[in-house]
Amino acid sequence: LIRCNDDSVKKFFVTMKVRGKGNLEVSIYSNRTWKYLATAKFRSNSEEWQAFTHTFEFDAAGPKALFIHVNSKSLLDIDDVRITAIGKEEMPDAYKHQ
């Protein structure tokens, strides 16, 4: 479950390290509509750690979850999974610095 109660957040940045041979489908799922909001695919073909990064952008309110579907005939390692909510960017305000 993604713990972000701010429905104004429309972007999430996901990073992880992957090694081994196989395919990943990384998805953001809506627990309100029971549908996938966005999906990114990644193919790992190395015994060395590789970085997966993706910015998911969608317009959906309510609770969300991160799903990682692994399709591999051998061992696939996943480490350091992080998801970061990207809020509305604030314009600099010169009055804050007086």
Secondary structure, DSSP 4 states (H G I P E B T S, - for coil): -B----TT--EEEEEEEEEEEEEEEEEEEETTTTEEEEEEEEEEEEEEEEEEEEEEE----S-EEEEEEEE-SS-EEEEEEEEEEE-PPPPP-GGGG-
